[in-house]
Amino acid sequence: MPETIPADSVGIVTPQRLHFDAPLRLSSGETLAAYDLVYETYGTLSPQRDNAILVCHALSGDHHAAGFHDPADRKAGWWDNLIGPGKVLDTRRFFVVSLNNLGGCSGSTGPASTNPDTGKVWGPAFPIVTVRDWVESQARLADALGVDCWRAVLGGSLGGMQVLQWSMDYPERVAHAIVIAAAPRLTAQNIAFNEVARQAIRSDPDFQDGFYLERGTQPGRGLRIARMLGHITYLSDDVMREKFGRDLREGRISFDLENVEFEVESYLRYQGDSFVGSFDANTYILMTKALDYYDPAGACGGRLAEALRPAKAKFLVVSFTSDWRFSPARSREIVKALHDNDFDVSYAEIECPHGHDAFLMKIPAYREVMLAYMERVAGELADGG
């Protein structure tokens, strides 16, 4: 953590937990009898309860989107560059909520939690959850917080899919929907990447058919490979060439089959190693399945415009030119479907070399687009709209 907390930081934040006893019927047909959701809030909810913003996280994200958990923290929340006083999500104006989704491994009920029926860790018996299930649980959280309508719901990647689902399932409860670096459904290539990652985990002997926690093992090798594969797809070729090229750690080839020689190898191994122990393998499998299954147009014969017809929100859709995982063409599909319904929609395609991870980064053009849109949102709030 920096020696002093920056003036534009939300500072030290304490995660909160809510327990829900009302059964949640899932898309799979199974039911969660009860569950917990862990979340953080930044800023203050107005007396009118009309300034709340929901942040939806991506695959490996969680509730800790901004600030620090304690003075020993060296790294702020994953979207800290956007959330805080004077930032895009200005906490002097807005009450920002970020949660860990069901099935997560950062405190919300998931595969690493105890199954109350058995007294054992859920493990692979935890039911499959979908984007729609997440939105339903988030709506219940909103109810508990006294938020009837979100001033805005926003998120990147898998978070953007949740934003789309919010706009369809709860049209009266979303004023603005901000969809960043997302897609209306995965391509076959993206499903393939997810399957390779899952097989890497499942093939690890320590996976133990998903019962590794119960049996005291950890599928570290498989999870490490899955994370390495993910990072390759999150970055663009230009960024990898600029950051690593063919640079050698020792300046020469050592003709060694075991040790790390290229800088890019070192980077990928570091990312894989740091992920193991901080993320649950069953959760990774679960969330990649939620990505694969997401296809709101599927029930409408592939007609996305028809699926989006119930929405009433105003939309901002953002893409990044170098994002080949969720390319701008996929964002333009969303924009076209929204225009086909004559919705109020703004679209920005940001020129940058950073790949899919760009939605997490400090990119001036990205920040300007987001700031301008949130000024519009804040203006409506000031006008009582």
Secondary structure, DSSP 4 states (H G I P E B T S, - for coil): --SS--TTS--B---EEEEE-S-EE-TTS-EES-EEEEEEEES---TTS--EEEEE--TT--S--SSBSSTT--S--TTTTTBSTTSSB-TTT-EEEEEEPTT-SSSSSSTTSB-TTTSSB-GGGSPP--HHHHHHHHHHHHHHHT-SSBSEEEEETHHHHHHHHHHHH-GGGBSEEEEES--SS--HHHHHHHHHHHHHHHTSGGGGGGTTTTTT---HHHHHHHHHHHHHHHS-HHHHHHHTTT-BSSSS----SSS--BHHHHHHHHHHHHHBTTB-HHHHHHHHHHHHH--GGGGGTT-HHHHHTT--SEEEEEEETT-SSS-HHHHHHHHHHHHHTT--EEEEEE--SSGGGGGGS--HHHHHHHHHHHHHHHHHHHTT-
